[in-house]
Amino acid sequence: MMQVELQTTADGSQTLFVPELDEHYHSVKGALTESLHIFIKMGLRECQVQEPRILEVGFGTGLNAILTLEASEKSGRKVHYTSLERYPLNLSLIEKLDYPKLLPADHSAYFLPLHQAAWNEWVEITPCFSLRKMEVDFTQQQFQENYDVIYFDAFAPEKQPEMWSQEIFDKMYACLNEDGILVTYCAKGVIRRMLQAAGFTVERLPGPPGGKREILRARRNKLL
């Protein structure tokens, strides 16, 4: 388990800092702003599937998961959410995060249950949101099912290069359904070219307000 420190970002929401990697779990320009923009607005809301199956690479603090739960509750659209995490965080640390106070009371109550849910099995958190957390090394994971949206939220390429290889993006392409979407905060040219080499159609999109200038959204095109 890596040592982590709690830090407050520019929009008032908190993130975690990993001294060993000199890396944050979220943008210091705004953790909540980043997650809402990249993964909810540019990812989930762009998916037209009625019951989307989402794969998250990096469960981390659970911020993307609780925001997705909130979106599913508001829309009434059922979400099946699989999240992969090699280094689960301690519950005592999770309890110190401010995310529940940033959400409506009827949704914030589900934040701790996300973290308390059993690993490696499906757990229904609400009638609209089912969660399966998997404690695995993503680079070794073999997928037996397909997904409609991928939240690719690994640590930055210079910090965790094994997560940003051509092999990884080929694997992501193979496990996406037709017209499936992958979103990531990283807009580096080398990452865009690897996504394209895997078969994706890639868009550069504006980044979150006050944060990164651009992000990437990649699609697996429908077969003709």
C-alpha positions in Angstrom: 0.0 0.0 0.0 1.4 3.4 -1.0 1.5 6.2 1.5 -0.9 9.1 0.6 -1.7 12.6 1.8 -4.9 14.5 1.8 -4.8 17.8 -0.1 -7.4 20.4 -1.1 -7.7 21.4 -4.8 -8.6 24.7 -6.4 -12.3 24.1 -6.5 -12.4 23.2 -2.8 -12.7 19.5 -3.3 -10.1 17.2 -2.0 -7.7 14.8 -3.6 -4.8 12.5 -2.5 -1.1 13.0 -3.1 1.3 10.0 -3.5 4.8 11.2 -2.4 6.4 8.0 -3.7 5.2 8.9 -7.3 5.1 12.6 -6.8 1.5 12.3 -8.2 -2.0 13.4 -7.3 -5.1 11.2 -7.8 -6.9 14.2 -9.4 -6.1 17.6 -10.9 -5.0 20.1 -8.4 -7.0 22.6 -10.4 -10.2 20.9 -9.1 -10.9 17.2 -8.4 -14.7 17.5 -8.6 -14.6 19.8 -11.7 -12.2 17.4 -13.5 -14.3 14.2 -12.8 -17.6 15.8 -13.8 -16.3 17.3 -17.0 -14.2 14.3 -18.3 -16.0 11.3 -17.1 -19.7 12.3 -16.7 -20.1 15.1 -19.3 -17.8 13.8 -22.0 -18.2 10.1 -21.3 -21.4 8.9 -19.6 -23.7 11.5 -21.1 -22.4 10.8 -24.6 -23.4 7.1 -24.3 -26.8 6.4 -25.7 -27.1 2.8 -24.3 -30.1 2.5 -22.0 -28.3 0.3 -19.4 -24.6 1.2 -20.0 -21.8 -1.1 -18.8 -18.9 1.1 -17.6 -15.3 0.0 -17.0 -13.2 2.3 -14.8 -9.5 1.9 -14.7 -8.5 3.1 -11.3 -11.2 3.2 -8.5 -9.1 5.3 -6.3 -11.1 7.6 -4.1 -14.4 6.5 -5.6 -15.1 10.1 -6.9 -15.9 8.9 -10.5 -18.1 6.2 -9.1 -20.2 8.4 -6.8 -20.7 11.0 -9.5 -21.8 8.2 -11.9 -24.2 6.9 -9.3 -25.6 10.5 -8.9 -26.1 10.8 -12.6 -27.8 7.4 -12.8 -30.2 8.3 -10.0 -31.1 11.6 -11.7 -31.7 10.0 -15.1 -33.2 6.8 -13.9 -30.9 5.0 -16.3 -29.4 1.8 -14.8 -25.6 1.5 -14.8 -23.5 -1.6 -14.4 -20.1 -0.3 -13.1 -16.9 -2.3 -13.0 -13.9 -0.7 -11.4 -10.3 -2.0 -11.3 -7.9 -1.1 -8.5 -4.6 -2.5 -7.6 -4.1 -0.5 -4.4 -7.3 -0.1 -2.5 -7.4 2.8 0.0 -8.0 2.4 3.7 -11.5 3.2 4.8 -10.2 5.5 7.6 -8.7 7.7 4.9 -11.8 7.6 2.7 -13.9 8.8 5.6 -11.8 12.0 5.7 -12.6 13.0 2.1 -15.1 15.8 1.6 -17.0 14.3 -1.3 -20.3 13.5 0.5 -20.8 17.2 1.4 -20.4 18.2 -2.2 -23.4 16.0 -3.3 -27.1 16.1 -2.5 -27.9 14.4 0.8 -29.9 11.7 -0.9 -26.9 10.7 -3.0 -24.0 11.5 -0.6 -25.2 8.7 1.7 -24.0 6.1 -0.8 -20.3 7.2 -0.8 -19.2 5.0 2.1 -21.2 2.0 0.9 -19.3 2.2 -2.4 -16.1 1.6 -0.4 -17.6 -0.8 2.0 -19.0 -3.0 -0.8 -17.3 -6.5 -1.1 -14.6 -6.8 -3.7 -14.7 -9.1 -6.8 -18.5 -9.5 -6.8 -21.5 -7.5 -8.0 -23.2 -5.4 -5.3 -26.4 -3.5 -5.9 -25.8 -0.1 -4.3 -29.2 1.4 -5.6 -31.8 0.0 -8.0 -30.0 2.2 -10.7 -26.4 1.4 -9.8 -24.6 -1.9 -9.5 -20.9 -2.0 -8.6 -18.2 -4.6 -9.0 -14.8 -3.6 -7.6 -12.0 -5.8 -8.7 -8.7 -5.8 -6.9 -6.4 -6.7 -9.8 -3.3 -5.7 -11.8 -4.9 -4.2 -14.9 -1.9 -5.0 -17.1 -2.6 -8.7 -16.4 -6.4 -8.6 -16.6 -8.2 -10.6 -19.3 -11.7 -9.4 -20.1 -14.6 -11.8 -20.6 -17.2 -9.2 -21.3 -17.6 -5.9 -23.2 -18.3 -2.4 -22.1 -20.0 0.8 -23.4 -17.9 3.4 -21.7 -14.3 3.2 -20.3 -13.1 5.8 -17.8 -9.3 5.5 -18.3 -8.1 7.2 -15.1 -4.7 5.7 -14.5 -1.8 7.7 -13.1 0.0 9.8 -15.7 2.1 8.1 -18.3 5.4 9.3 -16.9 4.5 7.9 -13.5 2.9 4.6 -14.6 4.1 3.9 -18.1 3.1 0.3 -18.1 -0.6 1.5 -18.1 -0.1 3.5 -21.3 1.2 1.0 -23.8 -0.1 0.0 -27.2 -0.9 -3.4 -25.8 -3.2 -1.7 -23.2 -5.1 0.3 -25.8 -5.5 -2.7 -28.0 -7.0 -4.5 -25.0 -9.3 -1.5 -24.4 -10.5 -1.5 -28.0 -11.2 -5.2 -28.0 -13.4 -5.0 -24.9 -15.5 -2.0 -26.1 -18.9 -2.5 -27.8 -19.5 -1.0 -31.1 -19.9 2.8 -30.7 -18.3 2.5 -27.3 -16.5 5.4 -25.8 -13.2 5.8 -23.9 -12.4 9.0 -22.1 -9.1 10.1 -20.5 -7.6 13.3 -19.1 -4.3 12.7 -21.0 -4.2 14.4 -24.4 -0.5 13.8 -25.3 0.2 13.2 -29.0 1.8 9.8 -28.3 -1.4 8.6 -26.5 -3.6 9.8 -29.2 -1.6 8.0 -31.8 -1.7 4.7 -29.8 -5.4 5.0 -29.6 -5.7 5.5 -33.3 -3.4 2.6 -34.0 -5.7 0.4 -31.8 -8.6 1.3 -34.2 -10.2 4.2 -32.3 -11.5 7.4 -33.8 -10.1 10.0 -31.5 -11.3 13.6 -30.7 -9.4 16.3 -28.8 -11.9 18.1 -26.6 -11.7 21.1 -24.3 -10.5 20.3 -20.9 -12.3 21.1 -17.6 -12.8 24.7 -16.7 -9.5 26.1 -15.2 -7.7 22.8 -15.8 -6.1 21.0 -18.6 -6.4 22.6 -22.0 -7.5 19.4 -23.8 -8.6 15.8 -23.1 -9.2 12.8 -25.4 -12.4 10.9 -26.3 -12.0 7.8 -28.4 -14.8 5.8 -30.0 -15.0 2.3 -31.4 -16.9 2.8 -34.7 -19.9 0.8 -35.7 -19.2 -1.9 -38.2 -20.6 -1.3 -41.6 
